[in-house]
Amino acid sequence: MLAEAGLEISAGKMSSWWAGTPPTMRLEELDVLCAVLECTPNDLMTPEPEKVAARRAGNAEAVTGNDDKPNGGSASPVVSPRFGKPRSTPPL
């Protein structure tokens, strides 16, 4: 039904949706999913403020170095842009 509505997704992504642990979801995908299921985004999502609070606490520890690691913690990892290294295309 999703493919008929114009959304083709990988088996891995469908698995994460089914398990309820998708790392990301594009708004276009959410629109199609809601159209197929005849629902709204509110029907599919549940707020989890405790996870947001835990993430904020984790970020504060990383910034202050109070994460109980040897040597007083380490700096955040360096993130390099992927210029000229495009991601691979999904399987067909």
Backbone as CSV, one residue per row, in Angstrom:
resi,resn,N_x,N_y,N_z,CA_x,CA_y,CA_z,C_x,C_y,C_z
1,MET,0.812,-1.192,0.000,0.000,0.000,0.000,0.864,1.267,0.000
2,LEU,1.993,1.197,0.704,2.885,2.354,0.721,3.475,2.610,-0.654
3,ALA,3.901,1.552,-1.337,4.469,1.699,-2.679,3.434,2.265,-3.638
4,GLU,2.196,1.832,-3.529,1.131,2.356,-4.383,0.908,3.845,-4.127
5,ALA,1.164,4.283,-2.900,0.996,5.685,-2.544,2.239,6.509,-2.860
6,GLY,3.273,5.870,-3.415,4.472,6.584,-3.827,5.622,6.536,-2.846
7,LEU,5.574,5.629,-1.872,6.646,5.524,-0.883,7.209,4.118,-0.895
8,GLU,8.463,3.999,-1.327,9.151,2.710,-1.300,10.261,2.817,-0.266
9,ILE,10.241,1.923,0.721,11.234,1.965,1.792,11.933,0.615,1.887
10,SER,13.111,0.632,2.481,13.900,-0.594,2.619,13.306,-1.498,3.697
11,ALA,13.688,-2.758,3.655,13.226,-3.721,4.652,13.733,-3.331,6.042
12,GLY,14.951,-2.816,6.109,15.511,-2.401,7.402,14.729,-1.250,8.014
13,LYS,14.365,-0.285,7.182,13.596,0.852,7.690,12.205,0.399,8.120
14,MET,11.594,-0.463,7.338,10.275,-0.976,7.711,10.365,-1.744,9.027
15,SER,11.437,-2.482,9.207,11.636,-3.229,10.445,11.726,-2.285,11.644
16,SER,12.469,-1.177,11.491,12.589,-0.233,12.606,11.268,0.464,12.875
17,TRP,10.493,0.737,11.833,9.155,1.321,12.038,8.293,0.338,12.808
18,TRP,8.321,-0.918,12.384,7.494,-1.952,13.010,7.870,-2.138,14.479
19,ALA,9.165,-2.085,14.764,9.644,-2.266,16.132,9.389,-1.031,16.999
20,GLY,9.043,0.078,16.347,8.777,1.305,17.091,10.018,2.073,17.465
21,THR,11.143,1.809,16.755,12.398,2.483,17.079,13.041,3.141,15.861
22,PRO,12.273,3.859,15.046,12.924,4.461,13.876,13.857,5.590,14.292
23,PRO,15.094,5.580,13.793,16.015,6.655,14.159,15.578,7.989,13.562
24,THR,14.983,7.941,12.380,14.491,9.153,11.723,13.273,8.805,10.887
25,MET,12.504,9.843,10.602,11.389,9.690,9.674,11.193,11.039,8.996
26,ARG,11.201,11.030,7.692,10.990,12.262,6.945,9.521,12.645,7.014
27,LEU,9.278,13.944,6.947,7.889,14.408,6.980,7.094,13.878,5.792
28,GLU,7.741,13.743,4.633,7.057,13.195,3.465,6.626,11.745,3.722
29,GLU,7.492,10.980,4.394,7.151,9.596,4.725,5.987,9.548,5.709
30,LEU,6.009,10.441,6.678,4.932,10.509,7.655,3.611,10.870,6.975
31,ASP,3.659,11.800,6.025,2.451,12.179,5.285,1.851,10.989,4.554
32,VAL,2.692,10.234,3.847,2.204,9.072,3.097,1.671,8.010,4.047
33,LEU,2.399,7.751,5.112,1.980,6.750,6.086,0.607,7.111,6.672
34,CYS,0.424,8.366,7.026,-0.861,8.804,7.577,-1.977,8.697,6.535
35,ALA,-1.670,9.016,5.274,-2.687,8.907,4.224,-3.114,7.456,4.030
36,VAL,-2.143,6.543,4.015,-2.444,5.125,3.819,-3.232,4.566,5.000
37,LEU,-2.839,4.951,6.208,-3.494,4.441,7.412,-4.741,5.236,7.811
38,GLU,-4.992,6.333,7.076,-6.127,7.212,7.359,-6.115,7.656,8.823
39,CYS,-4.982,8.259,9.213,-4.817,8.720,10.585,-4.064,10.038,10.568
40,THR,-3.765,10.544,11.743,-2.958,11.759,11.876,-1.639,11.403,12.551
41,PRO,-0.642,12.285,12.474,0.616,12.017,13.174,0.412,11.801,14.675
42,ASN,-0.558,12.468,15.278,-0.828,12.282,16.707,-1.239,10.853,17.023
43,ASP,-1.843,10.168,16.065,-2.236,8.773,16.279,-1.032,7.842,16.294
44,LEU,0.071,8.279,15.708,1.254,7.424,15.560,2.372,7.728,16.549
45,MET,2.355,8.911,17.156,3.468,9.318,18.006,3.011,9.582,19.432
46,THR,3.896,9.299,20.370,3.654,9.539,21.778,4.788,10.396,22.317
47,PRO,4.470,11.506,22.982,5.543,12.318,23.560,6.294,11.535,24.640
48,GLU,7.612,11.717,24.676,8.454,11.057,25.684,9.394,12.085,26.294
49,PRO,8.857,13.002,27.126,9.695,14.072,27.681,10.845,13.572,28.541
50,GLU,10.699,12.389,29.146,11.795,11.863,29.970,13.026,11.550,29.130
51,LYS,12.834,11.154,27.883,13.983,10.894,27.004,14.687,12.194,26.636
52,VAL,13.909,13.263,26.447,14.506,14.564,26.150,15.317,15.040,27.344
53,ALA,14.760,14.886,28.550,15.472,15.300,29.758,16.756,14.497,29.937
54,ALA,16.699,13.197,29.667,17.895,12.358,29.800,18.951,12.769,28.786
55,ARG,18.531,13.098,27.572,19.478,13.522,26.539,20.134,14.831,26.953
56,ARG,19.354,15.756,27.496,19.918,17.030,27.951,20.933,16.809,29.058
57,ALA,20.628,15.925,29.984,21.561,15.628,31.078,22.850,15.024,30.528
58,GLY,22.748,14.144,29.548,23.924,13.538,28.926,24.783,14.566,28.218
59,ASN,24.140,15.526,27.544,24.892,16.584,26.866,25.590,17.483,27.864
60,ALA,24.957,17.769,28.992,25.576,18.615,30.016,26.815,17.937,30.578
61,GLU,26.760,16.609,30.783,27.924,15.877,31.288,29.061,15.923,30.283
62,ALA,28.739,15.795,28.998,29.791,15.815,27.974,30.461,17.177,27.911
63,VAL,29.686,18.240,28.081,30.239,19.588,28.008,31.098,19.886,29.227
64,THR,30.637,19.479,30.429,31.370,19.790,31.653,32.459,18.783,31.965
65,GLY,32.391,17.610,31.333,33.380,16.581,31.615,33.069,15.794,32.866
66,ASN,31.875,15.905,33.397,31.486,15.200,34.616,30.798,13.888,34.290
67,ASP,31.408,13.064,33.522,30.784,11.794,33.143,31.472,10.608,33.793
68,ASP,32.269,10.845,34.827,32.939,9.790,35.596,33.846,8.904,34.749
69,LYS,34.449,9.460,33.721,35.414,8.714,32.915,36.803,9.038,33.411
70,PRO,37.741,8.112,33.206,39.131,8.420,33.571,39.611,9.650,32.822
71,ASN,40.553,10.346,33.381,41.143,11.549,32.798,40.135,12.686,32.703
72,GLY,39.071,12.655,33.519,38.125,13.761,33.545,37.221,13.831,32.341
73,GLY,37.082,12.755,31.583,36.207,12.779,30.415,36.979,13.174,29.183
74,SER,36.341,13.065,28.065,37.001,13.431,26.822,36.134,14.415,26.068
75,ALA,36.744,15.111,25.148,36.012,16.076,24.339,35.071,15.353,23.384
76,SER,34.117,16.085,22.884,33.179,15.514,21.921,33.944,15.066,20.683
77,PRO,33.464,14.016,20.015,34.158,13.571,18.813,34.091,14.637,17.720
78,VAL,35.101,14.679,16.902,35.147,15.621,15.804,34.327,15.062,14.650
79,VAL,33.441,15.867,14.132,32.601,15.449,13.014,33.108,16.141,11.766
80,SER,33.428,15.345,10.745,33.934,15.894,9.494,32.854,15.840,8.428
81,PRO,32.725,16.881,7.609,31.750,16.834,6.522,32.144,15.787,5.499
82,ARG,31.161,15.290,4.768,31.407,14.229,3.791,31.475,14.775,2.371
83,PHE,32.097,15.927,2.184,32.191,16.509,0.865,32.867,15.543,-0.094
84,GLY,32.256,15.322,-1.219,32.835,14.432,-2.219,32.690,12.970,-1.905
85,LYS,32.041,12.638,-0.792,31.829,11.241,-0.411,30.326,11.012,-0.206
86,PRO,29.564,10.986,-1.282,28.111,10.813,-1.114,27.779,9.443,-0.543
87,ARG,26.665,9.383,0.136,26.234,8.117,0.688,25.832,7.182,-0.430
88,SER,25.882,5.901,-0.140,25.481,4.932,-1.146,23.972,4.987,-1.322
89,THR,23.529,4.547,-2.472,22.092,4.526,-2.731,21.481,3.290,-2.089
90,PRO,20.209,3.363,-1.699,19.562,2.215,-1.086,19.399,1.081,-2.082
91,PRO,19.277,-0.158,-1.604,19.100,-1.278,-2.513,17.768,-1.175,-3.241
92,LEU,17.737,-1.737,-4.427,16.499,-1.694,-5.224,15.618,-2.865,-4.941
